[in-house]
């Protein structure tokens, strides 16, 4: 049984060879805008003549925002010997802000003129880190960074010893780095699952994501649920991926020439999907070996269902709400109307064939045309979640490890390694690809939004969860959790002062005020599609940056599998 570590000490994920990477994260920034939305990159200046040790270190840290020419500006602050060995791409330490950095030197200001060496220490207030593969992790708390400096022959101070990697404050991080969702296959080769990575802006996205996809692998937490189509002995034969007429020309090493058609087709599908998700305008990928094109097709993958509107229960009628009208769901709405108890929550399957319903007795039922089956009668159950394979997930609030899933045969199955160190779980939602499950857990006195990989057997039944990846620590209780597209979550928190957090899975998050009466929320394919239900039955939708009431008298805001 793997052990989930959410204590601060366990959240220390290495961002780079020497820069600090400890802690957790508070609600941060929105996912970086696309290059088309950002017309400039922050630019730092080089060393100032006569600058002392502290000023040189300050300038070096500031130069982390200028990524051009492999951080050439930052190298100007280093001694020649260190310029050749320093590795800025080893990672990023993201701190709260420049004004929060504390810099101290072993040489007092009045002794700088007579000194030839100095030790400078910078205390950073970290919020997150990015490792050398582009993986983003939370890292909350103060961390010291040591530097050694010497006076060069020309009398100028330069850094002779510094940790690899760069430091960037959280406000400017999304202007310097871009998030790219690499795509991996699930274990059935039927669906693609995103794995968010962060790389410097204005580098070629086609080259950057292709290098990482072919030469790297999925994030550790996601590995149990995904796989790559690229064999380990197949690598890029060139350091660039040119786009010619919207065709990505990808030169591979010779082992690719001996691959079977299915593998080549999966490789092409995986890479094409990754490039498109990264915003690269490509119509296709063309593989070559020694200049000769490989005959690679594409494979069919299951696409997430289209967004079909808002699902509600209003005046005893269940269905999609359009204006003041309820459009019923064939085979489901009539069964819901006949239920003998009030409905507390309802999660509709992606194909509309069934619904997981929690009634006033807190038990969970499976509703299908002509049938209502009780799935779980345990006490203290939280709202259920249906996955794309048709399994209904249920768990008691006070016993997170007692997670079970039930298929259409109404036979419950235990899921191993379900949040073993958590004392309670208040919400959970399975993603549309079925490879990940998000949850709101209490561990000690901390409340966290987390995600974990879902391991399934050959029939698609969930068997265990992978290790937990903490996403964001909450300051109060969460009343709703949902997926917003494939790579982020919406979390409604703090009933006394409601806020909606949009959290990237593997990236920073953002927060906004929610309607003052908010009690529940439902995810959607986009952030703009999120709906919020008030305690008085008012239903709200985004209207620009504000919330607008779009309906009233709603008793239940239902959810849809994968949202």
C-alpha positions in Angstrom: 0.0 0.0 0.0 1.5 3.3 -1.0 1.4 6.1 1.5 0.1 9.5 0.6 2.2 12.3 2.1 0.5 15.6 2.4 2.5 17.0 5.2 4.6 20.0 4.2 7.8 17.9 4.5 6.4 15.4 2.0 5.6 18.0 -0.6 9.2 18.8 -1.2 9.5 17.8 -4.8 12.9 18.7 -6.4 12.6 21.5 -9.0 16.3 21.5 -9.9 19.7 20.4 -8.7 20.1 23.0 -6.0 17.3 25.6 -5.9 14.8 25.0 -3.0 11.5 23.2 -3.9 9.7 22.7 -0.6 6.1 23.1 0.6 2.5 23.5 -0.7 0.7 26.3 -2.6 -2.0 28.8 -2.0 -4.4 29.9 -4.8 -2.2 31.3 -7.5 -2.4 32.6 -11.0 -4.5 31.7 -14.0 -3.0 29.3 -16.5 -0.7 31.4 -18.8 -2.4 33.0 -21.7 -1.4 31.8 -25.2 1.4 33.5 -27.1 -1.2 35.3 -29.3 -2.5 37.0 -26.1 0.9 38.1 -24.8 2.8 40.6 -26.9 5.9 40.8 -24.8 8.1 38.9 -22.5 9.7 40.4 -19.4 13.3 41.5 -20.1 16.0 41.9 -17.5 19.2 43.9 -17.6 22.8 42.7 -17.4 25.3 43.5 -14.6 25.9 47.2 -13.6 29.5 48.3 -13.5 30.7 48.6 -9.9 27.8 46.5 -8.4 28.5 44.8 -5.1 27.9 41.1 -4.2 24.2 41.6 -3.1 23.4 43.6 -6.2 25.0 41.0 -8.5 22.9 38.3 -6.9 19.7 40.4 -7.1 20.4 41.0 -10.8 21.1 37.3 -11.4 17.8 36.3 -9.9 15.9 39.0 -11.8 17.5 37.7 -15.1 15.6 34.4 -14.6 12.7 36.1 -16.4 14.7 36.5 -19.7 14.9 33.1 -21.3 16.3 34.1 -24.7 19.6 32.5 -25.9 19.4 30.0 -23.0 19.3 32.7 -20.3 22.3 34.5 -21.8 21.6 37.6 -19.7 21.7 35.6 -16.4 25.0 34.1 -17.5 26.6 37.5 -17.6 26.4 37.6 -13.8 28.4 34.4 -13.5 32.2 33.9 -13.6 33.4 32.4 -16.9 33.9 28.9 -15.3 30.4 28.8 -14.0 28.9 30.1 -17.2 29.9 26.9 -18.9 28.4 24.5 -16.3 25.3 26.3 -15.0 22.1 24.7 -16.1 19.2 27.1 -16.1 16.8 24.5 -17.6 17.2 22.3 -14.5 14.1 23.8 -13.0 12.2 26.9 -11.7 11.6 28.0 -8.2 8.5 30.2 -8.1 8.4 32.5 -5.1 5.8 34.9 -3.8 7.5 38.0 -5.1 10.7 40.1 -5.5 9.8 42.2 -2.5 9.6 39.1 -0.3 13.2 38.0 -1.0 15.7 38.6 1.9 19.3 39.0 0.8 22.2 38.9 3.3 26.0 39.0 2.6 29.0 37.9 4.6 30.7 41.1 3.6 29.3 44.4 5.1 28.8 47.3 2.8 31.6 49.3 4.2 34.0 46.3 3.7 33.1 45.5 0.1 35.9 47.6 -1.4 38.6 45.6 0.4 37.1 42.1 0.0 37.8 39.6 -2.8 35.2 36.9 -1.9 31.7 37.0 -0.5 29.0 34.6 0.6 25.5 35.7 -0.2 22.3 34.0 1.0 18.8 34.6 -0.4 15.7 33.6 1.6 12.8 32.9 -0.8 9.2 32.6 0.1 8.3 29.7 -2.3 4.8 28.9 -3.7 5.7 26.3 -6.4 8.4 24.7 -8.5 8.9 23.3 -12.0 11.3 20.3 -12.5 13.5 19.7 -15.5 10.7 17.8 -17.3 8.3 20.7 -17.0 6.3 19.2 -14.1 4.7 21.7 -11.8 4.5 21.1 -8.0 3.5 23.0 -5.0 6.3 24.2 -2.7 5.1 26.5 0.1 7.5 28.1 2.6 10.8 29.9 3.2 13.9 28.4 1.7 17.5 29.7 1.7 19.6 29.8 -1.5 23.4 30.2 -1.1 25.8 31.9 -3.5 29.5 32.4 -3.6 31.1 35.4 -5.4 34.6 36.5 -6.2 36.1 39.7 -7.6 37.3 39.2 -11.1 40.6 40.6 -12.6 38.7 43.6 -13.9 37.5 44.4 -10.4 33.9 43.3 -11.0 32.0 40.9 -8.8 30.8 37.7 -10.3 29.1 34.5 -9.0 31.4 31.5 -8.8 29.0 29.1 -7.2 25.2 29.0 -7.7 22.5 26.3 -7.8 21.2 25.2 -11.2 17.8 26.5 -12.3 16.2 29.9 -12.1 13.9 31.8 -9.8 10.8 33.6 -11.0 8.1 35.3 -9.0 4.5 33.9 -9.3 3.1 37.1 -10.9 5.4 36.9 -13.9 5.7 33.1 -14.1 2.8 32.7 -16.6 4.3 35.5 -18.8 7.6 33.6 -19.0 6.4 29.9 -19.1 3.5 28.3 -20.9 1.6 25.2 -19.9 1.4 22.4 -22.5 -0.8 19.3 -22.0 1.2 16.3 -23.3 -1.1 13.5 -24.3 -0.7 9.9 -23.2 -2.9 6.8 -23.9 -4.8 5.1 -21.2 -4.1 1.5 -20.5 -6.7 0.3 -23.0 -5.3 2.4 -25.9 -8.7 3.9 -26.2 -8.5 7.4 -24.7 -5.9 10.2 -24.4 -5.1 11.7 -21.0 -3.4 15.1 -20.6 -0.2 15.6 -18.5 0.5 19.3 -18.1 4.1 20.6 -18.5 5.6 24.1 -18.4 8.3 25.3 -20.8 9.6 28.8 -21.6 7.5 30.9 -24.0 8.7 31.8 -27.5 10.7 28.5 -27.7 9.3 26.5 -30.6 6.3 24.6 -29.0 6.5 22.0 -31.8 10.1 21.1 -30.9 9.7 21.5 -27.2 6.7 19.2 -26.7 7.9 16.7 -29.2 11.2 16.3 -27.5 9.5 15.9 -24.1 6.9 13.4 -25.4 9.4 11.2 -27.3 12.4 11.5 -25.0 10.5 11.6 -21.6 7.6 9.9 -19.9 4.4 10.7 -18.0 4.5 12.3 -14.5 5.2 9.8 -11.7 1.7 10.2 -10.2 0.0 9.5 -13.5 2.2 6.5 -14.7 0.0 3.8 -13.2 -2.9 4.8 -15.5 -1.3 5.7 -18.8 1.2 4.6 -21.4 3.1 6.0 -24.3 3.1 4.7 -27.9 6.8 5.6 -28.4 9.2 2.7 -27.7 12.2 3.5 -25.6 14.7 2.9 -28.4 12.9 5.4 -30.7 14.2 8.9 -30.3 14.3 12.1 -32.3 17.1 12.1 -34.9 17.2 15.9 -35.1 16.9 18.7 -32.5 14.1 20.5 -34.4 10.6 19.8 -35.6 9.9 22.0 -38.5 6.3 22.8 -39.6 6.0 22.8 -43.4 2.6 23.6 -44.8 1.0 22.7 -41.4 2.8 19.3 -41.5 5.1 18.5 -38.6 8.2 16.9 -40.0 9.5 14.5 -37.3 12.8 12.7 -38.0 13.2 9.5 -35.9 16.1 7.2 -35.2 16.5 4.0 -37.2 14.6 1.6 -34.8 11.4 3.3 -35.9 11.7 1.8 -39.4 11.0 -1.7 -38.0 7.9 -0.8 -36.1 4.5 -2.4 -36.9 1.7 -0.3 -38.4 -0.4 -0.2 -35.2 2.5 1.2 -33.1 3.3 3.8 -35.8 -0.4 4.8 -36.0 -0.6 5.2 -32.2 2.6 7.3 -32.2 1.3 9.6 -34.8 -2.1 9.9 -33.1 -0.4 10.7 -29.7 1.9 13.3 -31.2 -0.7 15.0 -33.4 -3.0 15.3 -30.4 -0.2 16.7 -28.2 0.8 19.3 -30.8 -2.8 20.5 -31.3 -3.4 20.6 -27.6 -0.2 22.8 -27.4 -1.7 25.2 -29.9 0.5 24.2 -32.8 -1.3 24.6 -36.1 -0.8 21.2 -37.7 -3.0 19.1 -39.9 -0.7 16.0 -39.6 2.6 14.5 -38.4 4.9 12.9 -40.9 7.6 10.5 -39.5 10.8 9.9 -41.4 13.9 7.8 -41.0 17.0 8.7 -42.9 14.8 11.0 -45.0 12.3 8.3 -46.0 8.7 8.7 -44.9 7.1 6.0 -42.7 3.6 4.8 -43.5 1.8 5.8 -40.3 -1.9 6.0 -40.0 -4.0 7.2 -37.1 -6.1 5.3 -34.5 -9.6 6.1 -33.3 -9.8 7.4 -29.7 -12.8 8.0 -27.6 -13.5 11.7 -27.5 -15.2 13.4 -24.5 -18.9 14.0 -25.1 -19.9 17.4 -26.3 -21.3 19.8 -23.8 -25.1 19.5 -23.9 -26.3 22.1 -21.5 -27.2 22.4 -17.8 -28.9 19.5 -16.0 -31.3 20.4 -13.2 -34.2 19.0 -11.2 -36.9 21.7 -11.1 -40.5 21.3 -9.8 -40.0 17.5 -9.9 -38.9 17.4 -13.5 -35.3 16.4 -14.4 -33.6 17.3 -17.7 -31.7 19.9 -19.6 -32.8 23.4 -18.8 -33.3 25.9 -21.7 -34.8 29.1 -20.6 -37.6 28.1 -18.3 -38.2 24.8 -20.1 -36.9 21.4 -19.0 -36.0 19.0 -21.9 -36.3 15.4 -20.4 -33.7 12.7 -20.7 -35.2 9.6 -22.5 -35.5 6.7 -20.1 -34.1 8.7 -17.1 -36.3 11.7 -16.4 -39.5 9.6 -16.0 -37.7 7.3 -13.5 -36.4 10.2 -11.5 -39.9 11.7 -11.3 -41.2 8.4 -9.7 -38.5 8.2 -7.0 -40.1 7.9 -3.6 -37.7 10.3 -1.8 -36.3 13.8 -2.4 -33.2 13.8 -4.6 -30.0 15.2 -3.0 -27.7 14.7 -6.0 -27.7 13.3 -9.5 -24.8 12.4 -11.8 -25.8 11.5 -15.4 -23.7 9.0 -17.5 -22.0 10.5 -20.5 -24.3 8.5 -22.9 -27.4 9.4 -20.9 -28.1 5.7 -20.3 -28.1 5.8 -16.5 -27.7 8.1 -13.5 -26.2 7.7 -10.0 -28.7 9.3 -7.6 -28.4 10.1 -3.9 -31.7 10.3 -2.1 -32.8 11.8 1.2 -31.8 8.6 3.0 -28.2 9.3 1.8 -28.1 5.9 0.0 -27.0 5.8 -3.6 -29.1 4.3 -6.4 -28.6 3.5 -10.0 -31.4 4.8 -12.2 -32.0 3.2 -15.6 -35.0 3.0 -17.9 -37.4 0.7 -16.1 -35.1 0.1 -13.1 -33.9 1.6 -9.9 -31.3 -0.4 -8.0 -29.8 0.5 -4.6 -26.0 0.4 -5.0 -24.7 1.5 -1.6 -26.6 1.8 1.7 -23.6 2.7 3.9 -24.1 5.6 6.3 -22.4 9.0 5.6 -22.0 8.6 1.9 -20.8 11.7 -0.1 -22.2 12.4 -3.6 -21.5 9.6 -6.1 -19.6 9.9 -9.4 -20.1 7.8 -12.6 -17.1 7.1 -14.7 -17.0 6.6 -18.5 -16.9 2.8 -18.1 -20.3 2.9 -16.3 -19.0 2.3 -12.8 -20.6 4.3 -9.9 -18.1 5.5 -7.3 -19.2 5.7 -3.7 -17.4 6.4 -0.4 -18.4 7.3 3.2 -17.2 10.8 4.2 -15.5 9.5 7.4 -13.9 6.4 5.8 -12.0 7.5 2.7 -10.2 4.1 2.4 -13.6 2.4 2.0 -14.0 3.5 -1.6 -16.0 1.1 -3.8 -17.3 1.0 -7.3 -20.4 -0.7 -8.7 -21.0 -1.6 -12.3 -24.3 -2.4 -14.1 -24.4 -5.8 -12.5 -24.9 -4.0 -9.1 -21.9 -6.0 -7.6 -19.7 -3.7 -5.5 -15.9 -3.8 -5.9 -13.3 -2.5 -3.5 -10.7 0.0 -4.7 -7.3 -0.5 -3.1 -5.0 2.3 -1.9 -7.9 4.8 -1.6 -6.4 7.8 0.2 -5.0 5.8 3.2 -3.8 8.8 5.3 -6.9 11.0 4.9 -9.3 11.2 7.8 -12.3 12.3 5.6 -13.3 12.9 2.0 -16.0 15.5 1.2 -16.1 15.3 -2.6 -14.8 13.2 -5.5 -15.1 13.3 -9.3 -13.8 10.9 -11.9 -12.4 12.6 -15.1 -14.0 12.1 -18.5 -11.1 9.8 -19.6 -11.5 7.6 -16.5 -7.8 7.7 -15.8 -7.9 10.2 -12.9 -10.0 10.9 -9.9 -10.1 14.2 -8.0 -11.1 14.5 -4.4 -11.3 16.9 -1.5 -9.5 15.3 1.5 -8.9 16.2 5.1 -5.4 15.2 6.3 -4.7 16.2 9.9 -6.1 19.7 10.1 -5.5 20.5 6.4 -8.0 20.4 3.6 -6.6 19.5 0.2 -7.8 19.2 -3.4 -5.9 16.2 -4.8 -5.8 13.9 -7.8 -4.8 10.3 -8.3 -4.4 7.9 -11.2 -7.1 5.2 -11.6 -5.7 1.7 -12.3 -8.1 -0.6 -14.1 -8.1 -4.3 -15.0 -8.6 -5.6 -18.6 -12.4 -5.3 -18.3 -12.1 -1.6 -17.3 -13.0 -2.1 -13.7 -11.1 0.2 -11.3 -8.9 -1.9 -9.0 -6.7 0.7 -7.1 -5.6 4.3 -7.0 -2.1 5.6 -7.6 -0.2 7.9 -5.2 -1.9 11.2 -4.5 -0.8 14.4 -6.1 -1.7 17.4 -4.0 -3.0 20.3 -6.0 -4.1 23.1 -3.7 -4.7 23.5 0.0 -8.0 25.1 0.9 -8.7 27.6 3.6 -12.2 26.3 4.2 -14.6 23.5 3.4 -15.5 22.7 -0.2 -19.2 22.4 -1.1 -18.6 21.3 -4.7 -15.9 19.8 -7.0 -16.0 19.3 -10.8 -13.9 18.9 -13.9 -13.6 21.9 -16.2 -12.4 20.4 -19.4 -9.6 17.8 -19.4 -7.0 19.5 -17.3 -8.5 21.7 -14.6 -10.9 21.6 -11.7 -13.6 23.9 -10.3 -13.9 24.0 -6.5 -16.6 25.9 -4.6 -15.3 26.8 -1.2 -16.1 28.6 2.1 -20.0 28.8 2.4 -19.7 31.9 4.5 -17.8 33.8 1.8 -18.2 31.6 -1.3 -15.4 31.5 -3.9 -14.9 29.5 -7.0 -11.3 28.2 -7.5 -10.3 27.1 -10.9 -7.2 24.8 -10.4 -5.0 23.5 -13.2 -4.0 19.8 -12.7 -0.3 20.3 -12.7 -0.3 24.1 -12.7 -1.4 27.2 -10.8 -4.9 28.2 -10.1 -7.2 31.3 -9.8 -10.0 32.3 -7.6 -13.1 34.5 -8.0 -16.0 35.5 -5.9 -19.1 33.3 -6.2 -22.7 34.3 -5.7 -23.3 34.9 -2.0 -25.9 32.2 -1.7 -23.8 29.5 -3.5 -24.2 26.0 -2.3 -23.3 23.8 -5.2 -21.6 23.9 -8.6 -21.3 21.8 -11.7 -18.3 21.6 -14.0 -18.3 22.0 -17.8 -16.1 21.7 -20.8 -14.9 25.3 -20.3 -14.7 27.6 -17.3 -17.4 29.8 -18.8 -19.7 26.9 -18.7 -19.6 26.4 -14.9 -23.0 26.7 -13.2 -23.7 27.6 -9.6 -26.8 26.9 -7.6 -27.9 29.2 -4.7 -29.6 28.1 -1.5 -32.8 29.8 -2.7 -32.9 27.8 -6.0 -31.4 30.5 -8.2 -29.1 29.2 -10.9 -26.2 31.3 -12.0 -23.9 31.4 -15.0 -20.9 33.6 -16.0 -21.7 36.9 -17.6 -18.2 38.2 -18.4 -16.5 38.5 -15.0 -19.8 38.6 -13.1 -22.5 36.0 -12.3 -26.0 36.3 -13.8 -29.1 34.5 -12.6 -30.4 32.4 -15.5 -33.2 30.4 -13.7 -35.0 30.1 -10.4 -36.8 27.3 -8.5 -34.1 24.7 -9.1 -33.9 22.1 -6.3 -30.9 20.1 -7.6 -28.0 21.1 -10.0 -27.1 17.8 -11.5 -23.7 16.8 -12.9 -22.6 14.8 -15.9 -19.9 12.1 -15.9 -16.5 13.6 -16.4 -17.6 17.1 -15.3 
